[in-house]
Amino acid sequence: MKRILIFFILLPFAGVAQNKNVVSAQRIFPKMDKVLEFEKALAAHAQKYHTGDWKWRVFSIESGPDAGGYHITEGPTSWEAIDGRGDLGTEHNNDWNKSVSIYLTDRTSISYSVFQEDMSSVKLTDYSDKINITHYYPKIGYNDKMKAMIMKFKKVWEAGSQSIAVYQASSSGPAQYAVVTRYKQGLKERDINFRKPLKDRFEEIYGADSYNEVDEYFKMYVDNVWSELLFYQAKLSSK
């Protein structure tokens, strides 16, 4: 009886617990002649200091304007956990500054994103080793229209059995949705004959010539779009 009573006392608090849907991303760029030393140091740092909610998944950036860099995702975690994390400690900071950053250029970026479960066709932690990130920047005042269009595409992705995760940038520069295609079967999914074309699937769901609205949408409401390929590097990531 006492256990039942405790359960009902704690139940309201369970409802306000924050979701672990926040991911931070850091992009770093090693000196071209120090890549091997950098990778060795980065792997040792990740596996010693970044576990649990602070686990690292490290990707090499294979194409696009940041090609040659490394994309480090940390999490997923919650804003509440980030708020209470505090200083990472002298030992951690010294290891990063003296063992890793000595091999880096000055170029870097750090961002936060929130996973959008209702807009995605895959679960947050259902990862893949090869991914494409398409960065969508809506014009000011049209965030809701961007979300509505992505929600329409979710049905199209599901019809084609595509694993796509959607993230919304948070306090990290211009408004952005990052649409991450996870190639669960590898890069062969990019082949034009692998699955029915996106336009055909869209019009099967929304009607003939309905894809015309997509073209008009981008003309009116989207400020910029760009994409890139990234490959997961297990040897550099947290264990």
Secondary structure by P-SEA (a helix, b strand, c coil): caaaaaaaaaaaaaaacccccbbbbbbbbcccccaaaaaaaaaaaaaccccccbbbbbbbbcccccccbbbbbcccccaaaaaacccccaaaaaaaacccccccccccccbbbbbbccccccccccccccbbbbbbbcccccaaaaaaaaaaaaaaaaaaccbbbbbbbcccccbbbbbbbbcccccccccccccccaaaaaaaacccccaaaaaaaaaccccccccbbbbbbcccccc
